[in-house]
Amino acid sequence: LELAFQKEELHFAWLQSAEYLLATQKDLVSSIIGVNNLGVSAYGIQFLAHRDTNLTEYFDVGSNTATSSPETALQQFAGMRPCLTSDKSLAGYWVPLAYLAKNNIEWQLPVQTQTYSANLRALYIQGICGFSSTYAISADPRTSSAIIMDLPDAIEKLPIIWISPPIIPNRAFAASNKVDLSLQTKVSNFLLDFSRNDTGRLILSSALEYEVSALLAQNDTAFETLRELLSHTDVKLLDLVQ
């Protein structure tokens, strides 16, 4: 994909966040369209702990937002071991560690559980890790069938300590930086119009193998917060797209 852009054999592509960030590092593309999936165009992460730890919850259930800065809320995790999915995951590993690193909070070597469900199960039984992190805003893994069936009190036992804003765009339709801006605009306008009817959304969803609720204009600024956060880590984006 990268080579095709460099050789000008390819001019547009749908890219997930890690792919897009990698491509922009090499000044190959710019985002022109984003995807609304399940009512949101971006998602975030949430930090959780077992209720028995008696940590302060900086989270408002009604608005589904944080009530403090990450520095204040996450300081409670200093010196603790997290349960995270895998170091091949952006939301499941690198973004939570980025928040800790940015706020100068030290942590012990994470337990890599491989899945969000395993994160929650490990936290639930205690003794494995002091806190965990999962994706948020687009959905809550605590309410998934895989958890509710076995741990019906998961929401009560595993409260949200802090939740991030929606900082990880679902994906981007990106244009090669060598494509004329007027053509980028024409293509963008066509796709936005195409997505405004059921048939268009169905075709897009089928092509992307991803539910497209709507398309929206989205430029590179949508990725600025995520890009800045990750700068506090030693993540290798190439490892996340292989």
C-alpha positions as CSV (number, residue, x, y, z in Angstrom):
1,L,0.0,0.0,0.0
2,E,2.8,2.4,0.9
3,L,4.7,1.6,-2.2
4,A,1.7,2.0,-4.4
5,F,1.2,5.5,-3.0
6,Q,4.8,6.4,-3.5
7,K,4.7,5.2,-7.1
8,E,1.4,7.1,-7.7
9,E,-0.3,3.8,-8.6
10,L,-2.9,4.5,-5.9
11,H,-4.6,7.8,-5.1
12,F,-7.2,7.1,-2.4
13,A,-7.6,4.5,0.4
14,W,-9.7,3.6,3.5
15,L,-7.2,3.5,6.4
16,Q,-7.6,2.5,10.0
17,S,-6.0,4.9,12.6
18,A,-2.6,3.2,12.9
19,E,-2.3,2.9,9.1
20,Y,-3.2,6.5,8.7
21,L,-0.7,7.7,11.3
22,L,2.0,5.7,9.7
23,A,1.2,7.0,6.2
24,T,1.2,10.6,7.4
25,Q,4.6,10.1,9.1
26,K,5.8,9.7,5.5
27,D,3.8,12.5,4.2
28,L,1.9,10.3,1.8
29,V,-1.8,11.0,2.5
30,S,-4.3,13.4,4.1
31,S,-7.7,12.4,5.6
32,I,-10.7,13.9,3.7
33,I,-13.6,11.7,5.1
34,G,-14.4,9.9,8.3
35,V,-16.9,7.1,9.2
36,N,-19.7,7.3,11.7
37,N,-20.2,3.9,13.2
38,L,-23.0,3.2,15.7
39,G,-23.5,6.9,16.2
40,V,-19.9,8.0,16.8
41,S,-17.0,8.9,14.5
42,A,-14.3,8.3,17.1
43,Y,-14.0,6.3,20.3
44,G,-11.9,6.5,23.4
45,I,-10.8,4.3,26.3
46,Q,-11.8,3.9,29.9
47,F,-9.8,2.9,33.0
48,L,-11.4,0.5,35.4
49,A,-10.6,-1.0,38.8
50,H,-12.3,-3.4,41.2
51,R,-14.6,-1.7,43.6
52,D,-12.8,-3.3,46.5
53,T,-9.8,-1.1,45.8
54,N,-11.9,1.9,46.9
55,L,-10.4,4.2,44.3
56,T,-12.2,7.5,43.6
57,E,-14.4,7.4,40.5
58,Y,-14.0,10.5,38.3
59,F,-16.8,9.5,36.0
60,D,-20.3,10.8,35.4
61,V,-22.7,8.1,34.3
62,G,-25.4,10.4,33.1
63,S,-23.1,12.2,30.6
64,N,-20.7,9.4,30.1
65,T,-17.8,11.8,30.6
66,A,-14.9,12.3,33.0
67,T,-15.2,14.7,35.9
68,S,-11.5,15.5,36.3
69,S,-8.3,15.7,34.4
70,P,-6.5,12.4,33.6
71,E,-3.6,13.6,35.8
72,T,-5.8,13.7,38.9
73,A,-7.8,10.5,38.2
74,L,-5.0,8.3,36.9
75,Q,-2.5,9.2,39.7
76,Q,-4.3,6.6,41.8
77,F,-2.8,3.9,39.6
78,A,0.8,4.9,40.3
79,G,3.0,1.8,40.9
80,M,0.2,-0.6,40.0
81,R,0.2,-3.3,37.3
82,P,-2.4,-2.9,34.5
83,C,-4.2,-5.7,32.6
84,L,-4.0,-4.7,28.9
85,T,-4.8,-6.6,25.7
86,S,-1.7,-6.8,23.6
87,D,1.2,-4.6,22.5
88,K,-0.2,-5.0,19.0
89,S,-3.3,-3.0,20.0
90,L,-3.7,0.8,19.7
91,A,-6.7,1.2,22.0
92,G,-6.0,-1.8,24.1
93,Y,-2.4,-1.1,25.0
94,W,-0.7,2.0,23.6
95,V,-3.3,4.6,24.2
96,P,-3.8,3.8,27.9
97,L,0.0,3.7,28.4
98,A,0.3,7.0,26.6
99,Y,-2.1,8.6,29.1
100,L,0.0,7.3,32.0
101,A,3.3,8.4,30.4
102,K,2.0,11.8,29.5
103,N,1.0,12.4,33.1
104,N,4.3,11.0,34.5
105,I,2.6,8.0,36.2
106,E,4.8,5.0,36.6
107,W,3.3,1.5,36.2
108,Q,4.5,-2.1,36.5
109,L,4.9,-4.4,33.5
110,P,1.4,-4.9,32.0
111,V,-0.2,-8.3,31.9
112,Q,-1.2,-8.9,28.3
113,T,-4.5,-10.8,28.4
114,Q,-5.1,-10.7,24.5
115,T,-8.8,-9.7,24.8
116,Y,-10.9,-7.0,26.5
117,S,-13.1,-9.7,28.0
118,A,-10.0,-11.3,29.6
119,N,-9.0,-7.9,30.9
120,L,-12.3,-7.6,32.8
121,R,-12.3,-11.2,34.0
122,A,-8.7,-10.8,35.4
123,L,-9.7,-7.6,37.1
124,Y,-12.9,-9.2,38.5
125,I,-11.2,-12.1,40.2
126,Q,-8.4,-9.8,41.6
127,G,-4.8,-10.6,42.4
128,I,-3.6,-10.3,38.8
129,C,-3.6,-6.6,38.2
130,G,-4.6,-3.4,39.9
131,F,-6.5,-1.8,37.1
132,S,-7.4,-2.2,33.4
133,S,-8.4,-0.3,30.3
134,T,-10.8,-1.0,27.5
135,Y,-12.3,0.8,24.6
136,A,-15.2,3.1,25.4
137,I,-17.8,5.6,24.0
138,S,-18.7,3.4,21.0
139,A,-19.7,0.7,23.4
140,D,-18.9,-0.7,26.9
141,P,-17.2,-4.2,27.0
142,R,-18.7,-4.7,30.5
143,T,-22.2,-5.1,28.8
144,S,-21.1,-7.6,26.2
145,S,-22.7,-11.0,26.2
146,A,-19.4,-12.6,26.9
147,I,-19.2,-10.8,30.2
148,I,-22.8,-10.3,31.3
149,M,-23.6,-14.1,30.9
150,D,-20.9,-15.0,33.4
151,L,-20.4,-11.8,35.4
152,P,-23.8,-10.2,35.7
153,D,-22.6,-7.7,38.3
154,A,-19.6,-6.6,36.3
155,I,-20.8,-3.0,36.0
156,E,-21.2,-2.8,39.8
157,K,-17.9,-4.6,40.6
158,L,-15.8,-2.9,37.9
159,P,-16.5,0.8,38.0
160,I,-15.1,3.3,35.5
161,I,-12.4,5.4,37.2
162,W,-11.8,7.7,34.3
163,I,-12.9,7.9,30.6
164,S,-11.2,9.7,27.8
165,P,-12.8,11.9,25.1
166,P,-13.3,10.2,21.7
167,I,-9.8,10.5,20.4
168,I,-9.4,7.5,18.1
169,P,-11.1,8.1,14.7
170,N,-13.0,5.0,13.4
171,R,-11.1,5.3,10.1
172,A,-10.2,7.7,7.4
173,F,-10.8,7.9,3.6
174,A,-7.4,9.4,2.7
175,A,-6.2,11.0,-0.5
176,S,-2.7,11.0,-1.8
177,N,-1.0,14.3,-1.2
178,K,-0.1,14.3,-4.9
179,V,-3.8,14.4,-5.9
180,D,-5.1,17.8,-6.9
181,L,-7.2,19.5,-4.2
182,S,-10.0,20.2,-6.6
183,L,-10.3,16.5,-7.4
184,Q,-10.1,15.5,-3.7
185,T,-13.0,17.8,-3.1
186,K,-15.0,16.3,-6.0
187,V,-14.5,12.8,-4.7
188,S,-15.3,13.8,-1.2
189,N,-18.5,15.5,-2.1
190,F,-19.6,12.5,-4.2
191,L,-19.0,10.0,-1.4
192,L,-20.7,12.2,1.2
193,D,-23.7,12.5,-1.1
194,F,-23.6,8.7,-1.9
195,S,-23.8,7.9,1.8
196,R,-26.9,9.9,2.4
197,N,-29.2,7.1,1.3
198,D,-29.7,3.5,2.5
199,T,-28.4,1.9,-0.7
200,G,-25.2,3.9,-0.5
201,R,-24.6,3.1,3.1
202,L,-25.2,-0.6,2.4
203,I,-22.7,-0.7,-0.4
204,L,-20.1,1.1,1.7
205,S,-20.7,-1.1,4.6
206,S,-20.3,-4.2,2.5
207,A,-17.2,-2.9,0.8
208,L,-15.5,-2.0,4.1
209,E,-16.9,-5.0,6.0
210,Y,-17.7,-2.4,8.7
211,E,-21.1,-0.8,9.5
212,V,-21.2,2.7,8.0
213,S,-24.0,4.8,9.7
214,A,-22.8,7.9,7.8
215,L,-19.8,9.6,6.3
216,L,-18.6,13.0,7.4
217,A,-15.9,15.5,6.3
218,Q,-12.8,14.8,8.3
219,N,-9.3,16.3,7.9
220,D,-6.0,15.6,9.6
221,T,-6.9,17.6,12.8
222,A,-9.1,14.6,13.8
223,F,-5.9,12.7,14.5
224,E,-3.9,15.4,16.3
225,T,-4.8,14.4,19.9
226,L,-4.0,10.8,19.2
227,R,-0.8,11.6,17.5
228,E,0.4,13.8,20.4
229,L,-0.5,11.2,23.0
230,L,1.4,8.4,21.2
231,S,4.5,10.7,21.1
232,H,4.8,9.9,24.8
233,T,5.4,6.2,24.0
234,D,7.9,4.2,22.0
235,V,5.2,2.6,19.9
236,K,6.2,1.3,16.5
237,L,3.2,1.9,14.2
238,L,4.4,-0.6,11.7
239,D,3.9,-3.4,14.3
240,L,0.3,-2.4,14.6
241,V,-0.6,-2.7,11.0
242,Q,1.1,-6.1,10.2
